[in-house]
């Protein structure tokens, strides 16, 4: 009853067949000016055309642009970022010029690519203390670029996957990694942190909080 009383009425509309496919399309990332949409898909024309152990095609990253009439252009794969293995976009900077990418390397790490006048730079592992020999994913950066929220199953948390925050140091690396604490993290999994543009409102998914 309490959850129903605290709910919101929202209108959900599909972006249509031009953007969506018959395959899995997910993790939509939109730049702050809403001109660029980047998402991950497991459609049949994935790079290499390989099928993973779960029977689906490997993930690729796609991008679409908003037209003047508000519609979206046909999504195109970002060829500089896609490989024959899983490639997933997990976070985007406020200006749409930095894309955070999940890589299966080293047990699961976060990489970053920068948008150029034409195309994207080769992904590089985040420098500093964010990546470990454990799983890291689901990155979200504050509007000023100073803090990065991410998920990890590293030891020392409250259980399963937890939400962490890292601070950008003067040398450009990410350090001062802190667990977001028991008000957010539980003994179950917390994942997919998204920090609002107000830099104080945090959205995340949870298997531990009541839902």
C-alpha positions in Angstrom: 0.0 0.0 0.0 2.8 2.4 0.9 4.5 1.7 -2.4 1.3 2.4 -4.4 0.7 5.6 -2.5 4.2 6.8 -3.4 3.9 5.9 -7.1 3.8 8.3 -10.1 1.7 8.1 -13.3 3.9 8.2 -16.3 3.3 7.9 -20.0 5.6 5.4 -21.7 5.9 5.5 -25.5 8.0 3.3 -27.7 10.5 5.0 -30.0 9.1 2.8 -32.8 10.4 0.3 -35.3 13.1 2.6 -36.7 15.0 2.6 -33.5 13.8 -0.7 -31.9 14.4 -4.1 -33.5 13.0 -7.6 -33.0 16.1 -8.3 -30.8 17.1 -6.9 -27.4 17.7 -3.1 -27.4 18.6 -1.6 -24.1 20.7 0.9 -21.9 19.5 4.0 -23.7 21.9 6.9 -23.2 20.8 10.4 -24.2 22.9 13.6 -24.2 21.7 16.5 -22.1 20.5 18.4 -25.1 18.6 15.3 -26.2 20.2 15.4 -29.7 22.1 12.1 -29.5 20.8 8.6 -28.5 23.3 5.8 -27.9 22.1 2.3 -27.0 23.2 -1.3 -26.9 21.7 -4.0 -29.1 22.0 -7.7 -29.8 20.6 -7.6 -33.3 21.6 -10.0 -36.0 23.9 -7.6 -37.9 26.3 -7.4 -34.9 30.0 -7.2 -35.6 31.3 -10.6 -36.4 27.8 -12.1 -36.4 28.7 -14.4 -33.6 26.3 -16.0 -31.2 27.1 -16.1 -27.4 26.4 -19.0 -25.0 23.0 -17.7 -24.2 21.9 -18.1 -27.8 21.8 -14.3 -28.5 24.1 -12.3 -30.8 26.9 -10.4 -29.2 26.3 -6.8 -28.1 27.1 -3.8 -30.2 26.8 -0.1 -29.6 24.5 2.0 -31.9 23.9 5.7 -32.2 20.9 7.8 -33.6 20.5 11.5 -33.9 17.3 13.6 -33.3 15.8 15.2 -36.4 14.4 18.7 -36.4 10.8 17.3 -36.3 11.6 15.4 -33.1 12.0 12.0 -34.7 15.1 9.9 -34.5 17.4 8.9 -37.4 18.0 5.3 -38.3 20.5 3.9 -35.7 24.0 3.1 -37.0 26.6 0.9 -35.3 29.6 2.9 -33.9 32.2 0.9 -35.8 35.2 2.3 -33.9 33.8 0.8 -30.7 32.3 -2.5 -31.7 34.3 -5.7 -31.7 33.4 -9.4 -32.3 32.8 -9.7 -28.5 30.3 -7.9 -26.2 30.4 -4.1 -26.5 28.0 -2.1 -24.4 27.6 1.6 -23.7 26.9 2.1 -20.0 27.1 5.9 -19.5 27.5 9.2 -21.3 28.8 12.6 -20.2 26.5 15.7 -20.0 27.8 17.1 -23.3 27.6 13.7 -25.1 31.4 13.7 -25.8 32.5 11.0 -23.5 31.0 7.5 -23.7 31.6 4.9 -20.9 31.8 1.3 -22.2 31.7 -2.0 -20.5 34.5 -4.5 -21.4 34.7 -8.1 -20.5 38.4 -7.7 -19.9 39.9 -8.4 -16.5 36.6 -9.8 -15.1 34.6 -6.8 -16.3 36.0 -3.2 -16.5 34.9 0.3 -17.5 36.5 1.9 -20.5 36.0 5.4 -22.0 35.9 6.8 -25.5 35.8 10.5 -26.6 33.8 11.8 -29.5 35.8 13.5 -32.3 34.7 15.7 -35.1 34.3 12.5 -37.0 33.9 9.3 -35.1 35.2 8.1 -31.7 38.6 7.5 -30.1 39.7 3.9 -29.3 38.3 2.9 -25.9 40.8 3.1 -23.0 40.5 1.7 -19.5 39.6 4.3 -16.9 42.8 5.4 -15.2 42.9 5.1 -11.4 41.1 3.0 -8.8 37.7 2.3 -10.4 38.6 -0.9 -12.2 39.8 -3.9 -10.2 40.2 -7.6 -10.7 36.4 -7.9 -9.9 33.4 -6.8 -12.0 32.7 -3.1 -12.6 29.9 -1.6 -14.7 27.0 0.8 -15.1 28.8 4.2 -15.0 27.2 7.6 -14.6 29.1 10.9 -14.4 28.1 14.2 -12.7 27.4 17.2 -14.8 30.7 18.9 -13.8 32.6 15.7 -14.6 34.0 15.5 -11.0 32.3 12.4 -9.7 31.7 9.0 -11.3 29.1 6.6 -9.9 29.5 2.9 -10.8 28.6 -0.6 -9.7 31.0 -3.3 -8.5 31.0 -6.6 -6.8 34.4 -6.0 -5.2 35.0 -7.2 -1.6 34.2 -5.0 1.3 30.7 -3.9 0.3 27.3 -4.8 1.8 26.8 -7.9 -0.4 26.5 -8.7 -4.1 26.8 -5.7 -6.3 27.1 -2.3 -4.7 27.0 1.3 -5.9 30.3 3.2 -5.5 31.5 6.8 -6.2 34.9 7.9 -7.4 36.3 11.4 -7.6 38.4 12.8 -10.5 41.8 13.7 -9.3 44.0 16.6 -10.5 46.0 14.2 -12.7 42.9 13.0 -14.5 42.7 9.6 -12.9 39.8 8.4 -10.8 40.4 7.9 -7.1 39.0 8.3 -3.6 36.5 5.4 -4.3 33.9 5.1 -1.6 30.9 2.8 -1.1 27.6 4.7 -1.1 26.7 3.1 2.2 23.8 1.1 3.8 21.0 3.6 2.9 21.6 2.7 -0.8 23.3 -0.6 -0.7 21.9 -3.8 0.8 22.9 -7.5 1.1 21.5 -8.0 -2.4 22.4 -6.4 -5.7 22.3 -2.6 -6.4 23.1 -1.7 -10.0 22.6 0.8 -12.8 23.3 4.1 -10.9 22.3 7.2 -12.7 23.1 10.6 -11.2 20.6 13.3 -12.1 21.8 16.6 -13.7 21.1 18.3 -10.3 24.1 16.2 -9.0 22.2 15.3 -5.9 19.5 12.9 -7.0 20.6 9.3 -7.6 18.5 6.6 -9.4 19.5 3.0 -9.2 18.1 -0.5 -9.4 17.9 -2.8 -6.4 17.1 -6.4 -5.5 17.3 -5.6 -1.8 15.0 -2.6 -1.4 11.2 -3.2 -1.5 9.9 -2.9 -5.0 
